[in-house]
Amino acid sequence: MNLMGQQGGQYRPLSPDQVSIIHEASLKILEQTGITFETGLEDTLALVEKNGAEIDRENARIRFPRDLILESVARAPERVILCGRDPKDDLDLTEDRVHLGTGGAAIKILDPDTGEVRATTLSDLYKVSRLVDQLDNIHFLVRPCIPTDIDEKEYDINMYYACLSATGKHVMSGVNDEEGLHRVMDLASMIAGSREKLKERPIISVITSFAISPLKLCTQSTRIMQEAIRNYIPVALSCAPMAGSTSPLTMAGTLAQIHAEQMAGITICQLTNPGAPLLYGGIPGMANMNTMGYVGGAVECGMMNAAIHQLARHIRVPNYNSSGLSDSKVPDAQAGYEKAFTAALAAMGGSNYIHHSAGMLESMLTIAHEQFVIDDEIIGNCCKVLQGIPVDPEHLALEVIDSVGPGGNFMTTPHTMAHIRSEYYNSNGVTDRKSRDRWEAEGSMDARQRARSIAGKLLANEKSYIPEDVDAAIRKKFNILLNP
């Protein structure tokens, strides 16, 4: 059963009037309050000023006229295709089509052998990417962890290499600087066959955290964003304010601020290269007002992320946002319900590219092999919900009801056999529906234990998605640290 790209939009936390009110409020923020910026963005300032923005350099403030925002946003593509190595893994990001995948920059992992938490390595990144490749309900790979065992200057090329060698699904990550971006583009071009083929079928994309909330441009990320846009590398315009800390405590205020930040980013991108592919990247979260830490698993995060898609749809730009986060430290009941709520709400909201949906624990600090498997099960259930209930003569089964008759049994009818594998969601093996006697005879394992066992079996399957000759050329050109 292919559960990729299902149609969402069943849940809309904002009414059409509320969407319009927030949109107008965001335009007002950009016109009156404006945004600030770090030093080192003179070229960007000159670009937006040339096109009508008001630059107050003394007070570091950009104010965007309403018409400039609306005209620039209108140039952004309404549809973005992010490609896998095989077209079956392509992501069609448009309207209310839903895709869910991994995300994050975790620095810790629950060791699959000891169960103890430790720092993540490059080998861990490769292994979780291999795991994700084989979990059918996880639609794409956003680099889920940081390899803490290599030098920072080697991050960009080695993270993308580890991911691209381990999976055929679309790969997204951040990069540290423009030089790293160009190295990654060279790597991806070698794998794709050429720079032109990479442009035609982008097997990579880049996260650019251009906005430091509230309302501030980050120099390095903005420069990376513009350079990717110049080269037609799709970008996700990530901004992730915490309600009560880096955005207003109220959900409506947080959404208005995010929408303003996003429209400013989209405007800069479209002035840089009109028509270049991008994703509206609002990721609303919450601050824990007791500790001031990040909260990602609250039900309100699911509500706000569903609303983000409505705001992105209002300006006709596909969106990237978040679900599946948990503040739990281990794969337990709290992780289950926090992930299920936020994933279902974001998916039913129609969000196009929902990252963080698999593997994450401890507010994005930690990953676990078994959590990826459990989250694959959660995502599969979410996507099944999006399919709805088909109602047609075949599914109404009136002839079958008549032939079986009152007091009969449908268990062995051809109709039952025809629909037994498609009408209901089939578990990946995490969910247990056996009798207690059989469950006890098979070891009385809980969901976490079953998921850990599944992960171990999947990781025994070795495969590289980079041909040997291409791999040799890559290793000759770059300092690849992952052992062959």
C-alpha positions in Angstrom: 0.0 0.0 0.0 1.5 3.3 -1.1 0.7 5.9 1.6 2.9 8.7 0.2 1.3 12.0 -0.9 -2.1 11.4 0.6 -4.6 14.3 0.5 -4.8 16.2 3.8 -6.9 19.3 4.7 -9.5 17.6 6.8 -8.5 19.6 9.9 -8.3 23.4 9.6 -7.9 25.2 12.9 -8.3 28.6 11.3 -11.4 29.8 9.5 -10.9 31.6 6.2 -11.5 34.9 7.9 -8.9 34.1 10.5 -6.4 33.2 7.9 -7.0 36.6 6.2 -6.8 38.5 9.5 -3.4 36.9 10.3 -2.1 37.5 6.8 -3.0 41.2 7.0 -1.5 41.4 10.4 1.8 40.0 9.0 1.9 42.5 6.2 1.4 45.2 8.8 4.3 43.9 10.8 6.6 44.0 7.7 5.5 47.5 6.8 5.5 49.1 10.2 7.7 47.1 12.5 10.0 45.6 9.9 12.8 43.2 10.5 16.4 43.7 11.7 19.6 42.1 10.5 23.1 41.2 11.4 26.1 42.8 9.8 27.5 41.4 6.5 24.3 41.5 4.4 25.1 44.7 2.3 24.4 42.9 -1.0 21.0 41.7 0.3 20.1 45.1 1.7 21.0 46.7 -1.7 18.9 44.2 -3.5 15.7 44.7 -1.4 16.3 48.5 -1.3 16.6 48.6 -5.1 13.2 46.9 -5.3 11.4 49.4 -3.0 12.2 48.3 0.6 13.0 51.0 3.1 16.4 50.4 4.8 17.3 52.2 8.0 20.9 51.3 8.3 21.5 53.4 11.5 18.9 51.4 13.4 19.3 48.1 11.4 15.8 47.9 10.2 14.2 46.8 6.9 10.6 47.8 6.2 8.8 46.1 3.3 6.1 47.8 1.3 3.0 45.6 1.0 3.1 45.5 -2.8 6.7 44.4 -2.8 5.9 41.5 -0.6 2.8 40.4 -2.5 4.5 40.7 -5.9 7.5 38.7 -4.7 5.6 36.0 -3.0 3.5 35.5 -6.2 6.6 34.6 -8.1 7.3 31.6 -5.8 6.3 28.2 -7.4 3.0 26.8 -6.1 4.4 23.3 -6.7 7.9 21.9 -5.8 9.1 18.4 -6.7 11.8 16.9 -4.4 13.2 13.8 -6.0 14.4 10.4 -4.9 16.8 8.3 -6.8 13.8 6.4 -8.2 10.8 8.4 -9.3 8.6 6.3 -7.0 10.2 8.2 -4.1 9.6 11.7 -5.6 7.7 14.1 -3.3 5.0 16.2 -5.1 4.6 19.2 -2.7 1.5 21.1 -3.7 -1.9 21.9 -2.4 -2.8 19.5 0.5 -0.5 16.6 -0.4 1.1 15.2 2.7 4.6 13.7 3.2 6.2 12.9 6.5 9.9 12.2 7.3 12.8 12.6 9.7 14.4 15.7 10.9 16.5 17.3 13.6 20.1 17.7 14.6 20.3 15.4 17.6 23.6 15.0 19.4 22.7 12.0 21.4 21.5 8.4 20.7 20.1 5.7 22.9 22.7 3.0 22.1 21.0 0.1 20.4 23.2 -2.4 22.3 23.4 -0.9 25.8 20.3 1.3 25.9 22.4 4.0 27.4 22.6 7.6 26.0 25.8 8.6 24.2 27.0 11.1 21.6 26.1 10.5 18.0 28.7 9.6 15.4 29.0 9.6 11.6 28.4 5.8 11.7 25.1 6.5 13.6 24.0 8.9 10.9 24.7 6.3 8.2 22.9 3.5 10.2 19.7 5.5 10.9 19.7 6.6 7.2 19.8 2.9 6.2 17.0 2.2 8.7 14.9 5.0 7.2 15.5 3.8 3.7 13.7 0.5 4.6 10.8 2.0 6.5 8.1 2.4 3.9 5.9 5.0 5.7 8.8 7.5 6.2 8.8 9.4 3.0 12.1 11.4 3.1 15.3 11.8 5.0 16.2 15.0 6.8 19.6 14.5 8.5 18.4 13.4 12.0 21.7 13.7 13.9 25.0 15.5 14.0 28.2 13.4 13.9 30.1 14.6 16.9 33.2 12.5 16.2 34.4 14.5 13.1 35.7 18.0 12.7 33.0 20.6 12.1 34.7 21.7 8.8 34.0 18.2 7.5 30.3 18.1 8.5 28.6 19.2 5.3 30.2 16.9 2.8 30.2 13.9 5.1 26.7 14.3 6.3 25.3 14.4 2.8 27.5 11.6 1.7 26.4 9.3 4.5 22.8 10.0 3.8 23.0 9.7 0.0 24.9 6.5 0.2 22.4 5.0 2.6 19.1 5.8 1.1 17.4 6.4 -2.2 14.8 8.7 -0.6 15.1 12.5 -0.9 17.8 14.0 1.3 17.7 17.3 3.0 20.1 18.9 5.5 21.6 22.2 6.6 25.1 23.3 5.6 27.6 25.4 7.6 28.6 27.9 5.0 28.6 28.8 1.3 31.7 26.8 0.6 30.1 23.7 2.2 27.0 24.3 0.0 29.1 24.3 -3.2 30.9 21.1 -2.1 27.6 19.4 -1.4 26.3 20.6 -4.8 29.4 19.1 -6.5 28.8 15.8 -4.6 25.1 15.6 -5.5 26.0 16.5 -9.2 28.5 13.6 -9.4 25.8 11.2 -8.1 23.0 12.7 -10.3 25.3 12.7 -13.4 25.7 16.4 -13.9 24.7 19.8 -12.5 22.0 20.1 -15.1 20.6 16.7 -14.1 20.6 17.7 -10.5 18.6 20.9 -11.4 16.1 18.7 -13.4 15.8 16.2 -10.6 16.9 17.7 -7.3 17.8 14.7 -5.1 19.0 17.1 -2.3 17.6 20.2 -0.7 18.9 22.6 1.9 17.5 23.9 5.2 18.3 27.5 5.7 17.5 28.9 9.1 17.6 32.5 7.8 15.4 34.0 10.5 16.5 34.5 14.1 13.2 35.0 15.8 11.9 37.5 16.4 12.2 39.2 13.1 16.0 39.1 12.5 18.0 38.0 9.5 20.9 35.7 10.2 23.8 36.7 7.9 25.3 33.3 7.3 22.0 31.4 6.8 20.6 34.2 4.6 23.7 34.1 2.4 23.5 30.3 2.1 19.8 30.6 1.3 20.5 33.1 -1.5 23.3 31.0 -2.9 21.2 27.9 -3.0 18.4 29.8 -4.7 20.8 31.1 -7.3 21.7 27.5 -8.1 18.1 26.2 -8.1 18.7 24.0 -5.1 15.4 23.9 -3.3 15.4 25.5 0.1 13.3 25.2 3.2 13.0 28.7 4.9 13.2 27.5 8.5 12.2 29.7 11.4 11.2 28.2 14.7 10.1 30.7 17.3 9.0 29.5 20.8 5.7 31.0 22.0 6.3 33.0 25.1 10.1 33.4 24.5 11.0 34.3 20.9 7.4 35.0 19.8 4.2 36.1 21.6 2.8 33.6 24.1 -0.5 33.5 22.1 -0.9 31.1 19.2 -2.3 33.8 16.9 0.6 36.2 17.7 3.1 33.5 17.0 1.5 32.6 13.7 1.4 36.3 12.6 5.1 36.7 13.4 6.1 33.5 11.6 4.1 34.5 8.6 5.8 37.9 8.5 9.3 36.2 8.8 8.4 33.7 6.0 7.1 36.4 3.6 10.3 38.4 4.2 12.4 35.3 3.4 10.4 34.4 0.3 10.7 38.0 -0.9 14.5 37.9 -0.6 14.6 34.6 -2.4 12.4 35.7 -5.3 14.3 38.9 -5.7 17.5 36.9 -5.8 16.2 34.4 -8.5 12.5 34.7 -9.5 10.7 31.4 -9.7 13.3 29.4 -7.8 11.9 26.5 -5.7 11.4 27.0 -2.0 9.3 25.8 0.9 7.5 28.1 3.4 9.2 26.9 6.6 7.3 28.0 9.7 7.8 25.7 12.7 6.0 27.1 15.7 6.9 25.7 19.1 6.5 26.6 22.7 8.7 27.7 25.5 8.5 25.8 28.8 7.7 28.8 31.0 9.2 27.0 34.0 12.6 26.1 32.4 12.5 28.3 29.3 13.4 25.2 27.3 11.8 24.1 24.0 8.5 22.2 24.0 7.7 20.4 20.8 5.3 17.7 21.8 2.4 19.7 23.1 -1.0 19.4 21.3 -0.9 23.1 20.6 2.2 22.5 18.5 0.2 20.2 16.3 -2.6 22.8 16.1 -0.2 25.6 15.1 1.6 23.5 12.5 -1.7 22.7 10.9 -2.4 26.4 10.8 1.0 27.1 9.2 -0.1 25.1 6.2 -3.2 27.2 5.9 -1.1 30.3 5.9 1.2 28.9 3.3 -1.7 27.8 1.1 -3.1 31.3 1.4 -0.1 32.6 -0.5 0.2 29.5 -2.7 3.6 28.2 -1.5 4.2 24.6 -0.4 5.3 24.3 3.2 7.8 22.5 5.4 6.9 22.2 9.1 7.1 19.8 12.0 5.4 17.0 14.0 6.3 14.0 15.9 8.4 15.7 18.6 8.4 14.5 22.1 9.8 15.8 25.4 10.1 12.2 26.6 13.6 10.9 27.1 12.8 7.3 26.0 10.3 5.6 23.7 7.5 5.3 26.2 3.8 6.1 26.4 4.4 9.9 26.6 6.4 9.7 23.4 3.6 7.7 21.8 0.8 10.1 22.5 2.7 13.3 21.9 3.9 12.0 18.5 0.6 10.6 17.5 -1.3 13.8 18.3 1.1 16.2 16.6 1.6 14.0 13.5 -2.1 13.4 13.0 -2.9 17.1 13.3 -0.2 18.2 10.9 -1.1 15.5 8.4 -4.8 16.2 8.6 -4.0 19.9 8.2 -2.5 19.1 4.8 1.1 20.1 5.5 3.3 19.1 2.5 6.7 18.3 4.0 6.5 17.4 7.7 9.9 16.8 9.2 10.8 15.7 12.7 8.1 13.0 12.3 10.4 10.1 13.1 13.0 9.1 15.6 13.2 12.2 17.8 13.2 12.3 21.6 14.0 14.7 24.4 13.0 17.8 22.4 15.2 17.0 19.4 18.3 16.2 21.4 18.1 12.4 21.2 17.3 9.7 18.6 16.7 5.9 19.0 16.7 3.2 16.4 13.5 1.7 17.8 11.8 5.1 17.8 12.2 5.3 14.0 10.4 2.0 13.7 7.6 3.0 16.1 7.2 6.4 14.3 7.0 4.6 11.0 3.9 2.8 12.4 2.4 6.1 13.7 3.0 7.8 10.3 1.4 4.8 8.5 -1.7 5.2 10.7 -1.8 8.9 10.0 -1.7 8.5 6.3 -4.4 5.8 6.5 -6.6 8.3 8.1 -6.1 10.7 5.2 -7.4 8.0 2.8 -10.8 8.3 4.2 -13.5 5.7 3.8 -14.3 4.8 0.1 -18.0 4.5 -0.6 -18.9 2.9 -3.9 -20.8 -0.2 -5.1 -17.8 -2.4 -4.5 -17.2 -1.2 -1.0 -20.9 -1.0 0.0 -21.0 -4.7 -0.9 -24.8 -5.0 -1.2 -24.6 -8.1 -3.4 -22.3 -9.7 -0.9 -24.6 -8.9 2.0 -27.5 -10.4 0.0 -25.6 -13.5 -0.9 -24.4 -14.2 2.7 -27.8 -13.3 4.1 -29.0 -12.9 7.7 -27.1 -15.0 10.1 -24.3 -15.8 7.7 -20.6 -15.3 7.8 -18.4 -13.1 5.6 -15.0 -14.6 6.7 -14.4 -16.7 3.6 -16.2 -14.8 0.9 -14.2 -13.7 -2.2 -15.1 -10.1 -1.4 -13.3 -10.4 2.0 -10.3 -12.0 0.4 -10.2 -9.2 -2.2 -10.1 -6.4 0.4 -8.3 -8.1 3.3 -4.9 -6.5 2.7 -6.1 -3.1 1.5 -9.1 -2.0 3.5 -7.3 -1.7 6.8 -3.8 -0.5 7.8 -1.3 -3.3 8.0 1.2 -3.0 10.9 5.0 -2.9 10.3 5.2 -5.4 13.2 5.3 -3.0 16.1 1.6 -3.3 17.0 0.7 -6.5 18.8 -2.8 -8.0 18.3 -2.0 -11.6 19.3 -3.7 -13.5 22.1 -2.1 -13.2 25.5 -1.0 -16.9 25.4 0.8 -16.4 22.1 2.3 -13.1 23.2 3.7 -14.7 26.3 5.0 -17.7 24.4 6.9 -15.4 22.1 8.6 -13.6 24.9 6.1 -11.0 26.3 7.8 -8.2 24.4 6.4 -4.7 24.6 6.3 -2.3 21.6 9.8 -0.9 22.2 11.3 -4.3 22.3 9.5 -5.4 19.1 10.7 -2.2 17.4 14.3 -2.7 18.5 14.2 -6.2 17.1 12.8 -5.0 13.7 15.5 -2.3 13.6 18.2 -4.8 14.1 17.0 -7.1 11.3 16.7 -4.1 8.9 20.2 -2.9 9.7 21.6 -6.3 8.7 20.6 -5.4 5.1 23.6 -3.7 3.4 23.2 -1.6 0.3 24.9 1.5 -1.2 23.1 3.9 -3.5 26.4 5.3 -4.9 27.9 3.2 -7.7 31.5 2.0 -7.1 33.0 4.1 -9.8 31.2 7.3 -8.7 32.1 6.5 -5.1 35.8 6.2 -6.0 35.7 9.6 -7.8 33.9 11.2 -4.8 36.5 9.8 -2.4 39.3 11.1 -4.6 37.8 14.6 -4.6 36.6 14.9 -1.0 37.7 13.8 2.4 35.1 11.1 3.0 35.4 9.8 6.5 32.8 7.0 6.4 34.5 3.6 6.1 33.6 1.9 2.8 
